[in-house]
């Protein structure tokens, strides 16, 4: 119970930090007269929020998902996803910022934490992990209907698509808005961004999801109940809404529609298809292709008395 409470506590802090960031970016920064009237303490809080708030919300988000993954799937299963997702995404980001492959030519500005090799903020691989993980477990609902290797590939592709759909909305907002966090060194056809960026997102996400599935073993891809998926769905929607508000505030609409169609719709659709069982699936049965019958505590007691 303590770990369940803790994961939701960190998720709440994560969402609150994003809300604070939205207020700063959209309400405070455009009105310097408001900043001038802040008290000394208010100025310090605002300065910290603008300089470290971006890093803070991603760190807290990663902690929340790590606790959820440990509680729901176990430490080993969590690590088989965390390690490849962080390692592969960091490699892709370092390649991208230094060579332009696989995302195109871009560079990070300030506001997202200290940079690794002076190129990639250390928080960026953490965001790949926590958003990739929630997309992975939501997409695996489709494995209720089959566990063939083709079904597994389809689930990985669907998870990578939902992850990329979040970037449809996030990237224009974070790079083209009034206060950007990264900038593109080449002009592209998608709101100033190269289409190559989204191919890089799909490829990177699919790669670390596939590696995580292989490292986990034959039955590595979890099939969770609707109740167990509440947390990842809230995490996905919270981050999507953050990007949506930033994009709409900058007058960017088409990426939002694409994200709703290819990201939010599949997430909600898969959640609705998940099992309605309220009991917690054991770590063993959570990785099978078909949902198992789970007895309620009262049924277990009645069985024991027979």
DODREN-311524 format. One record per residue (C-alpha): x, y, z; residue number from 1. Coordinates in steps of 0.25 Angstrom, whole numbers, plus 5000, padded with zeros to 4 digits. Layout:
<filos>
FILO   xx   yy   zz pos
FILO    X    Y    Z NUM
...
</filos>
This chain:
<filos>
FILO   xx   yy   zz pos
FILO 5000 5000 5000   1
FILO 5011 5010 5003   2
FILO 5018 5008 4990   3
FILO 5004 5010 4983   4
FILO 5002 5023 4990   5
FILO 5016 5027 4987   6
FILO 5015 5025 4972   7
FILO 5002 5034 4972   8
FILO 5009 5044 4981   9
FILO 5021 5046 4971  10
FILO 5011 5046 4960  11
FILO 5003 5057 4966  12
FILO 5016 5065 4969  13
FILO 5020 5063 4954  14
FILO 5007 5068 4949  15
FILO 5007 5080 4958  16
FILO 5021 5083 4954  17
FILO 5016 5083 4939  18
FILO 5004 5092 4943  19
FILO 5014 5102 4950  20
FILO 5023 5102 4938  21
FILO 5011 5105 4929  22
FILO 5007 5116 4938  23
FILO 5021 5122 4937  24
FILO 5022 5121 4922  25
FILO 5009 5125 4918  26
FILO 5004 5135 4929  27
FILO 5016 5141 4936  28
FILO 5028 5142 4926  29
FILO 5019 5150 4916  30
FILO 5016 5160 4927  31
FILO 5029 5166 4932  32
FILO 5021 5175 4941  33
FILO 5016 5164 4949  34
FILO 5030 5159 4951  35
FILO 5034 5173 4956  36
FILO 5024 5173 4966  37
FILO 5028 5160 4973  38
FILO 5034 5159 4986  39
FILO 5048 5155 4988  40
FILO 5044 5141 4992  41
FILO 5034 5141 4980  42
FILO 5046 5145 4971  43
FILO 5054 5134 4976  44
FILO 5043 5123 4975  45
FILO 5040 5128 4960  46
FILO 5055 5128 4957  47
FILO 5057 5114 4962  48
FILO 5044 5109 4955  49
FILO 5049 5115 4941  50
FILO 5063 5110 4943  51
FILO 5061 5096 4949  52
FILO 5046 5093 4948  53
FILO 5048 5086 4934  54
FILO 5058 5077 4940  55
FILO 5050 5075 4953  56
FILO 5037 5070 4947  57
FILO 5044 5060 4938  58
FILO 5052 5054 4950  59
FILO 5040 5053 4958  60
FILO 5032 5047 4946  61
FILO 5043 5036 4945  62
FILO 5043 5033 4960  63
FILO 5028 5032 4959  64
FILO 5028 5022 4947  65
FILO 5040 5014 4954  66
FILO 5032 5012 4966  67
FILO 5020 5008 4958  68
FILO 5028 4998 4950  69
FILO 5035 4992 4962  70
FILO 5022 4990 4969  71
FILO 5014 4985 4957  72
FILO 5025 4977 4950  73
FILO 5036 4975 4959  74
FILO 5050 4980 4960  75
FILO 5056 4971 4949  76
FILO 5045 4974 4939  77
FILO 5047 4989 4942  78
FILO 5062 4989 4940  79
FILO 5061 4981 4927  80
FILO 5053 4993 4921  81
FILO 5060 5005 4929  82
FILO 5074 5001 4925  83
FILO 5072 5000 4909  84
FILO 5062 5011 4909  85
FILO 5072 5021 4916  86
FILO 5084 5015 4909  87
FILO 5078 5015 4895  88
FILO 5071 5028 4895  89
FILO 5084 5035 4901  90
FILO 5092 5029 4889  91
FILO 5082 5034 4879  92
FILO 5081 5048 4885  93
FILO 5096 5049 4886  94
FILO 5097 5045 4871  95
FILO 5086 5054 4868  96
FILO 5092 5067 4874  97
FILO 5106 5064 4869  98
FILO 5103 5058 4855  99
FILO 5089 5061 4852 100
FILO 5085 5046 4851 101
FILO 5075 5041 4854 102
FILO 5066 5053 4857 103
FILO 5072 5064 4849 104
FILO 5081 5076 4853 105
FILO 5077 5082 4866 106
FILO 5082 5086 4879 107
FILO 5077 5088 4893 108
FILO 5076 5101 4900 109
FILO 5076 5104 4915 110
FILO 5065 5100 4925 111
FILO 5065 5085 4925 112
FILO 5077 5082 4934 113
FILO 5092 5080 4933 114
FILO 5096 5074 4919 115
FILO 5104 5061 4917 116
FILO 5116 5064 4908 117
FILO 5111 5078 4907 118
FILO 5100 5073 4897 119
FILO 5088 5066 4904 120
FILO 5082 5070 4917 121
FILO 5082 5058 4926 122
FILO 5067 5058 4928 123
FILO 5064 5055 4914 124
FILO 5067 5040 4915 125
FILO 5059 5040 4927 126
FILO 5047 5045 4919 127
FILO 5049 5035 4909 128
FILO 5049 5024 4920 129
FILO 5036 5029 4927 130
FILO 5028 5032 4914 131
FILO 5033 5020 4907 132
FILO 5030 5011 4918 133
FILO 5015 5015 4920 134
FILO 5013 5014 4905 135
FILO 5020 5000 4905 136
FILO 5010 4994 4916 137
FILO 4998 5001 4910 138
FILO 5001 4996 4896 139
FILO 5003 4982 4901 140
FILO 4988 4981 4904 141
FILO 4987 4976 4890 142
FILO 4994 4963 4894 143
FILO 4982 4958 4901 144
FILO 4978 4953 4887 145
FILO 4990 4946 4883 146
FILO 5005 4944 4887 147
FILO 5011 4941 4874 148
FILO 5024 4948 4870 149
FILO 5016 4956 4860 150
FILO 5006 4961 4871 151
FILO 5018 4965 4879 152
FILO 5024 4973 4868 153
FILO 5011 4980 4866 154
FILO 5010 4983 4881 155
FILO 5024 4989 4880 156
FILO 5021 4997 4867 157
FILO 5008 5002 4874 158
FILO 5016 5006 4887 159
FILO 5026 5014 4878 160
FILO 5015 5021 4870 161
FILO 5008 5026 4883 162
FILO 5021 5031 4888 163
FILO 5024 5038 4875 164
FILO 5010 5044 4875 165
FILO 5013 5051 4888 166
FILO 5025 5057 4881 167
FILO 5016 5062 4870 168
FILO 5010 5071 4880 169
FILO 5022 5074 4889 170
FILO 5033 5077 4879 171
FILO 5026 5089 4872 172
FILO 5022 5094 4886 173
FILO 5036 5093 4892 174
FILO 5044 5098 4879 175
FILO 5035 5108 4872 176
FILO 5028 5114 4884 177
FILO 5032 5128 4890 178
FILO 5042 5122 4900 179
FILO 5048 5110 4893 180
FILO 5056 5099 4900 181
FILO 5063 5094 4888 182
FILO 5065 5099 4874 183
FILO 5066 5093 4860 184
FILO 5078 5095 4851 185
FILO 5071 5092 4838 186
FILO 5057 5096 4833 187
FILO 5047 5084 4832 188
FILO 5033 5082 4826 189
FILO 5026 5080 4839 190
FILO 5025 5093 4846 191
FILO 5040 5096 4844 192
FILO 5044 5082 4848 193
FILO 5049 5071 4838 194
FILO 5040 5059 4836 195
FILO 5053 5051 4839 196
FILO 5051 5055 4854 197
FILO 5039 5046 4855 198
FILO 5045 5034 4848 199
FILO 5056 5036 4858 200
FILO 5046 5036 4869 201
FILO 5039 5023 4864 202
FILO 5052 5016 4862 203
FILO 5058 5019 4875 204
FILO 5045 5016 4883 205
FILO 5043 5003 4875 206
FILO 5058 4999 4877 207
FILO 5058 5000 4892 208
FILO 5044 4994 4894 209
FILO 5049 4982 4885 210
FILO 5062 4981 4893 211
FILO 5054 4981 4906 212
FILO 5045 4970 4901 213
FILO 5056 4961 4898 214
FILO 5064 4964 4911 215
FILO 5051 4960 4919 216
FILO 5050 4946 4912 217
FILO 5040 4939 4905 218
FILO 5028 4945 4913 219
FILO 5034 4958 4915 220
FILO 5023 4967 4910 221
FILO 5013 4970 4921 222
FILO 4998 4969 4919 223
FILO 4992 4977 4931 224
FILO 4978 4979 4936 225
FILO 4970 4992 4934 226
FILO 4972 4996 4948 227
FILO 4987 4994 4947 228
FILO 4987 5003 4934 229
FILO 4981 5015 4941 230
FILO 4994 5020 4946 231
FILO 5001 5020 4932 232
FILO 4988 5025 4925 233
FILO 4988 5037 4935 234
FILO 5003 5039 4932 235
FILO 5002 5039 4917 236
FILO 4990 5048 4917 237
FILO 4996 5058 4927 238
FILO 5008 5060 4918 239
FILO 5000 5060 4906 240
FILO 4992 5071 4912 241
FILO 5004 5079 4916 242
FILO 5009 5079 4901 243
FILO 4995 5082 4896 244
FILO 4993 5094 4904 245
FILO 5007 5099 4900 246
FILO 5004 5097 4885 247
FILO 4990 5103 4885 248
FILO 4996 5115 4892 249
FILO 5006 5117 4881 250
FILO 4995 5115 4870 251
FILO 5000 5101 4866 252
FILO 4987 5092 4863 253
FILO 4990 5081 4853 254
FILO 5001 5074 4862 255
FILO 4990 5074 4873 256
FILO 4980 5067 4864 257
FILO 4990 5057 4859 258
FILO 4994 5054 4874 259
FILO 4980 5052 4878 260
FILO 4977 5043 4866 261
FILO 4990 5034 4867 262
FILO 4993 5036 4882 263
FILO 4981 5039 4891 264
FILO 4971 5031 4883 265
FILO 4979 5018 4884 266
FILO 4983 5020 4898 267
FILO 4968 5021 4902 268
FILO 4964 5010 4893 269
FILO 4974 5000 4898 270
FILO 4971 5004 4913 271
FILO 4956 5001 4910 272
FILO 4960 4987 4904 273
FILO 4968 4983 4916 274
FILO 4962 4973 4926 275
FILO 4952 4979 4936 276
FILO 4958 4970 4948 277
FILO 4960 4978 4960 278
FILO 4970 4969 4967 279
FILO 4985 4971 4965 280
FILO 4991 4961 4955 281
FILO 5003 4954 4960 282
FILO 5016 4956 4954 283
FILO 5016 4943 4947 284
FILO 5002 4944 4941 285
FILO 5004 4958 4937 286
FILO 5013 4953 4926 287
FILO 5005 4943 4919 288
FILO 4997 4945 4906 289
FILO 4984 4942 4912 290
FILO 4978 4948 4925 291
FILO 4977 4938 4936 292
FILO 4965 4935 4945 293
FILO 4968 4942 4959 294
FILO 4960 4939 4971 295
FILO 4956 4950 4980 296
FILO 4960 4950 4995 297
FILO 4947 4945 4999 298
FILO 4947 4933 4989 299
FILO 4961 4929 4993 300
FILO 4956 4929 5008 301
FILO 4944 4920 5004 302
FILO 4953 4911 4996 303
FILO 4962 4909 5007 304
FILO 4951 4905 5017 305
FILO 4946 4894 5007 306
</filos>
